[in-house]
């Protein structure tokens, strides 16, 4: 069985390093009950950075640069931009995108598509 990775935002100012449920069982990682838990998507960006739920990604599509949030909705991973566009073919989309931050530490990056 594959160990699914997670990371935690403490809802104040700390983002944890990735961990697995086995790490939690072995008490190798601990966190508060009211923190935000984000799952690893299984994808990496164009630079090889792991992409997690809540990450902000940017993709240049020849016409303009789009910024979107990675989410897990209705049983599938997707990216949604502020303008409401949604992208479901994540393997293709994310292989051409770059992680530029996350919604917790960099909310200002979502203020609008460039």
C-alpha positions as CSV (number, residue, x, y, z in Angstrom):
1,X,0.0,0.0,0.0
2,X,1.3,3.4,-1.0
3,X,1.9,5.9,1.8
4,X,-0.1,9.0,1.0
5,X,1.7,12.2,1.9
6,X,0.2,15.2,3.7
7,X,1.4,18.5,5.0
8,X,-0.2,20.8,7.7
9,X,-0.8,24.6,8.0
10,X,-1.2,25.7,11.6
11,X,-3.6,28.4,10.6
12,X,-1.1,31.1,11.8
13,X,2.3,31.0,10.2
14,X,3.8,27.5,10.0
15,X,3.7,24.9,7.1
16,X,4.9,21.5,8.0
17,X,7.2,19.3,6.1
18,X,5.5,16.4,4.2
19,X,4.5,13.4,6.3
20,X,2.6,10.1,6.0
21,X,-0.1,8.6,8.2
22,X,2.5,6.1,9.3
23,X,4.6,9.0,10.7
24,X,1.5,10.1,12.7
25,X,1.0,6.6,14.1
26,X,4.6,6.4,15.1
27,X,4.3,9.9,16.6
28,X,7.1,11.2,14.3
29,X,5.0,14.2,13.6
30,X,2.4,16.0,15.7
31,X,0.1,19.0,15.1
32,X,-2.8,20.8,16.6
33,X,-6.4,19.5,16.1
34,X,-7.6,22.7,14.4
35,X,-5.0,22.9,11.7
36,X,-5.5,22.6,7.9
37,X,-4.4,19.3,6.4
38,X,-3.4,19.2,2.7
39,X,-3.0,16.0,0.7
40,X,-0.3,15.4,-1.9
41,X,-1.8,15.2,-5.4
42,X,0.7,12.7,-6.7
43,X,1.9,15.3,-9.3
44,X,5.0,17.5,-9.6
45,X,5.3,20.8,-11.4
46,X,7.7,21.7,-14.2
47,X,10.6,22.0,-11.7
48,X,9.9,18.8,-9.9
49,X,8.2,20.4,-6.9
50,X,5.5,18.3,-5.3
51,X,2.0,19.8,-5.6
52,X,-0.3,19.7,-2.6
53,X,-3.9,20.7,-2.1
54,X,-4.1,24.4,-1.6
55,X,-1.0,25.2,-3.7
56,X,-1.1,28.1,-6.1
57,X,0.2,27.2,-9.5
58,X,0.9,29.4,-12.5
59,X,0.8,28.4,-16.1
60,X,1.7,30.5,-19.1
61,X,-0.5,29.5,-22.1
62,X,1.0,31.8,-24.8
63,X,-1.8,34.5,-24.3
64,X,-1.5,35.2,-20.6
65,X,-0.4,33.8,-17.3
66,X,-3.0,32.1,-15.2
67,X,-2.9,31.5,-11.4
68,X,-5.0,28.8,-9.8
69,X,-5.6,26.9,-6.6
70,X,-5.3,23.1,-6.5
71,X,-8.4,21.5,-4.9
72,X,-10.0,18.1,-4.4
73,X,-13.6,18.5,-5.4
74,X,-16.3,15.8,-6.2
75,X,-13.7,13.0,-6.0
76,X,-11.1,14.5,-8.4
77,X,-8.2,16.9,-8.4
78,X,-8.7,20.2,-10.2
79,X,-7.3,23.7,-10.5
80,X,-9.6,26.7,-10.3
81,X,-8.7,30.3,-11.2
82,X,-10.2,33.4,-9.6
83,X,-12.1,34.0,-12.7
84,X,-13.9,30.7,-12.2
85,X,-12.2,28.7,-14.9
86,X,-11.7,25.0,-13.9
87,X,-9.1,22.6,-15.3
88,X,-9.6,18.9,-14.7
89,X,-6.9,17.3,-16.9
90,X,-4.3,17.8,-14.2
91,X,-1.6,15.5,-15.5
92,X,-1.2,17.7,-18.7
93,X,-2.0,21.0,-17.0
94,X,0.3,20.5,-14.0
95,X,3.2,19.2,-16.0
96,X,3.3,22.6,-17.6
97,X,2.7,24.7,-14.5
98,X,4.8,25.9,-11.6
99,X,4.1,26.1,-7.9
100,X,4.4,29.7,-6.9
101,X,3.0,29.5,-3.3
102,X,-0.1,28.3,-1.4
103,X,-3.4,29.9,-0.3
104,X,-2.3,30.1,3.3
105,X,1.0,31.9,3.0
106,X,0.5,33.8,-0.3
107,X,-3.2,34.7,-0.6
108,X,-2.2,37.9,-2.4
109,X,-1.2,35.9,-5.4
110,X,-4.8,35.1,-6.1
111,X,-5.9,38.7,-6.4
112,X,-6.3,38.3,-10.2
113,X,-4.9,36.6,-13.3
114,X,-2.2,38.6,-15.0
